[in-house]
Amino acid sequence: MSQSKVSQSKESLLASRVGELVANDFRTAHLFSQYGIDFCCGGGITLERAIKRFDADEAALLEALMAFETEGDKQQGLEQLPLPDLLNYIESTHHTFVREKAPLLIEYSEKMVRAHGENHNEIKPLAGWIRALVDDLMPHLMKEERILFPAILGLHNQVEMQNCFGHIGNPINAMQYEHDDALQIFEKIRELTNGLVPPAHACTTWRVCYASLAEFEADLKQHIYLENNILFPKALALTA
């Protein structure tokens, strides 16, 4: 890539909104999480502003983003998927991830309580917040799969369905509220874990727990962004 093309690419990236970059290539979500950039609720600002706001390493981040562009296997923007495919993607990717990883987070945190809970005051509250997060997310997934997603699919297929919630906006609002609640719980987890950075004396389970939490957070924010900013607007548009 010539120097002029590199500069042009950098300028284009810096001027792009964070949320648009994630929507176009969801691999960027994990990268933004790594650099501490909020792409979920803070996705409406440009990358240049986000880098300054979250004090990220601009040169390293831009290099990583441009590497995605040259790899040749860029994912199709999920905003282009038809609604049925988008629903299937969310369930098979994000819902499955939560169900697979959540029990491990509980297992790791409980091991930490048994091994270190008496000597490190943050561990018992951390285990409690992880349990609270899982307890919030599991029924949330069920409500989406059994109530909201079938209703959205019915709207897409123009099939009249019996429901007890009235307008589709009502369950959507409820799910968005629960999304906010899950993110607030993760803020508590971040406070207790020094931003998910294990202390120097941390054992292997401790380090694995924090690394798993970081992975879980990245997927959760990706999951919430996808629903709040792509799925739900598409569903609401069907009622306009």
SULJO-V901601 format. One record per residue. N is the residue number from 1. PSI is psi in radians with two decimals (999 if undefined). OMEGA is omega in degrees with one decimal (NA if undefined). D_LAST is the distance of its C-alpha to the last C-alpha in whole Angstrom. Layout:
# SULJO-V901601
N,PSI,OMEGA,D_LAST  N,PSI,OMEGA,D_LAST
This chain:
# SULJO-V901601
1,2.26,-179.1,45  2,2.85,-179.3,47  3,-0.67,-179.1,47  4,-0.68,179.1,45  5,-0.64,177.4,42  6,-0.83,-179.5,43  7,-0.76,179.1,42  8,-0.72,-179.5,39  9,-0.72,179.3,38  10,-0.79,-179.9,38  11,-0.71,179.3,37  12,-0.76,179.2,34  13,-0.79,-177.7,33  14,-0.54,-179.2,34  15,-0.22,-178.5,32  16,2.60,175.6,29  17,2.49,-177.1,27  18,-0.79,-179.0,28  19,-0.61,178.8,24  20,-0.69,178.4,24  21,-0.71,179.4,27  22,-0.74,-179.4,26  23,-0.61,-177.8,23  24,-0.49,-179.8,25  25,1.80,-171.7,28  26,-0.14,172.7,28  27,-0.45,-178.6,32  28,-0.37,-179.1,32  29,-0.80,179.6,31  30,-0.61,178.6,34  31,-0.78,179.4,36  32,-0.66,176.9,34  33,-0.70,179.1,35  34,-0.62,-178.1,38  35,0.14,175.4,38  36,0.36,-178.3,37  37,2.22,-179.9,34  38,1.90,178.1,30  39,-0.07,-175.7,28  40,-1.35,178.8,25  41,-0.41,-178.5,25  42,0.38,-174.8,27  43,-0.08,-176.3,25  44,-0.10,-178.6,24  45,2.83,-180.0,27  46,2.78,178.4,29  47,-0.66,-179.9,32  48,-0.79,178.7,35  49,-0.67,-179.3,34  50,-0.71,179.1,33  51,-0.75,179.3,37  52,-0.74,-177.2,38  53,-0.72,-175.3,36  54,0.16,175.0,37  55,0.85,-179.3,41  56,2.80,177.8,40  57,1.78,-173.4,43  58,-0.83,-175.5,41  59,-0.79,-178.5,44  60,-0.70,-179.3,43  61,-0.77,179.6,40  62,-0.67,177.8,39  63,-0.75,-179.9,42  64,-0.70,179.0,40  65,-0.72,179.7,37  66,-0.49,176.0,38  67,-0.63,176.0,40  68,-0.72,-176.0,37  69,-0.49,-175.5,36  70,-0.03,-177.0,40  71,-0.38,175.2,40  72,0.01,-179.3,38  73,0.58,-178.9,36  74,2.32,-179.0,33  75,2.61,173.1,30  76,2.41,176.7,27  77,2.20,-175.3,24  78,-0.33,177.7,22  79,-0.26,179.4,19  80,-0.17,-178.0,20  81,2.47,170.1,20  82,2.66,-175.5,18  83,-0.83,179.7,16  84,-0.70,179.4,19  85,-0.65,178.5,22  86,-0.75,177.0,20  87,-0.78,178.9,20  88,-0.68,179.7,24  89,-0.79,-178.7,25  90,-0.80,-178.8,24  91,-0.83,-173.9,26  92,-0.47,-177.9,29  93,-1.11,-171.4,29  94,-0.75,178.6,28  95,-0.71,178.3,28  96,-0.70,179.0,32  97,-0.83,-179.1,33  98,-0.79,-177.3,33  99,-0.54,179.4,34  100,-0.68,-171.4,37  101,-0.52,-175.8,38  102,-0.79,178.4,37  103,-0.56,178.6,40  104,-0.69,178.7,42  105,-0.74,178.1,41  106,-0.75,179.8,43  107,-0.83,-179.3,46  108,-0.79,-176.6,47  109,-0.63,178.3,46  110,-0.64,174.8,48  111,-0.70,179.0,51  112,-0.68,178.2,51  113,-0.80,-178.5,51  114,-0.66,-174.5,54  115,-0.61,-169.8,56  116,-0.01,-172.8,55  117,-0.57,-177.3,54  118,-0.44,-174.6,57  119,-0.23,-178.1,58  120,1.91,-170.2,54  121,-0.40,-175.6,52  122,-0.28,-169.7,49  123,-0.77,179.8,49  124,-0.81,175.2,48  125,-0.64,178.7,45  126,-0.81,178.7,44  127,-0.65,178.7,44  128,-0.72,179.5,43  129,-0.61,176.0,39  130,-0.75,177.0,39  131,-0.72,179.2,39  132,-0.69,178.5,37  133,-0.83,179.8,34  134,-0.73,179.4,35  135,-0.50,175.7,35  136,-0.73,-171.6,31  137,-0.64,-174.9,30  138,-0.88,176.1,31  139,-0.49,177.1,29  140,-0.80,178.4,26  141,-0.73,-178.9,26  142,-0.72,179.5,27  143,-0.65,177.9,24  144,-0.79,-174.3,22  145,-0.60,-174.6,23  146,-0.40,-174.9,24  147,-1.10,-171.2,21  148,-0.88,-175.4,18  149,-0.76,175.1,18  150,-0.62,179.0,19  151,-0.70,177.4,16  152,-0.73,179.0,14  153,-0.67,176.4,16  154,-0.73,176.6,15  155,-0.76,-179.8,11  156,-0.72,-177.7,13  157,0.03,-179.5,15  158,0.78,178.8,13  159,2.22,177.4,16  160,2.27,-177.5,16  161,2.50,175.5,18  162,2.24,175.5,19  163,2.88,-176.4,19  164,0.13,-173.2,20  165,-0.04,179.4,18  166,-2.24,-177.4,15  167,2.54,-178.1,11  168,-0.40,178.0,11  169,-0.44,-178.3,11  170,-0.93,176.5,15  171,-0.52,176.3,17  172,-0.78,177.8,15  173,-0.69,179.4,16  174,-0.72,179.6,20  175,-0.65,177.9,20  176,-0.68,176.2,20  177,-0.74,179.1,22  178,-0.57,173.6,25  179,-0.81,179.6,24  180,-0.70,-179.6,25  181,-0.75,179.2,28  182,-0.70,179.2,29  183,-0.62,177.3,30  184,-0.67,175.9,32  185,-0.71,-179.9,34  186,-0.51,174.8,34  187,-0.69,176.4,35  188,-0.74,179.1,38  189,-0.72,179.3,39  190,-0.69,178.7,40  191,-0.74,-177.5,42  192,-0.39,-172.9,44  193,0.22,-178.9,44  194,0.81,179.9,45  195,0.55,-179.9,42  196,0.53,176.7,43  197,2.00,-178.3,46  198,2.55,177.2,49  199,2.87,-176.7,52  200,-0.53,-176.8,55  201,0.08,-174.5,57  202,2.43,175.5,54  203,3.10,-177.4,55  204,-0.78,179.6,53  205,-0.71,178.6,51  206,-0.84,-179.2,50  207,-0.70,178.4,49  208,-0.69,179.1,47  209,-0.82,-178.7,45  210,-0.72,178.2,44  211,-0.67,178.7,43  212,-0.64,175.9,41  213,-0.71,178.6,39  214,-0.75,177.8,38  215,-0.73,-179.0,37  216,-0.73,179.7,35  217,-0.77,-179.8,33  218,-0.78,179.8,33  219,-0.69,-179.4,31  220,-0.77,179.5,29  221,-0.67,176.1,28  222,-0.80,179.0,27  223,-0.87,-177.9,25  224,-0.73,177.9,23  225,-0.79,-177.7,22  226,-0.73,-179.2,21  227,-0.86,-175.6,19  228,-0.67,-169.3,18  229,-0.26,179.8,17  230,-0.99,-176.4,16  231,-0.93,-173.4,15  232,-0.76,175.6,13  233,-0.64,177.2,11  234,-0.71,180.0,10  235,-0.78,179.8,10  236,-0.58,180.0,7  237,-0.45,-179.8,5  238,-0.29,-178.9,6  239,-0.06,-175.9,4  240,999,NA,0
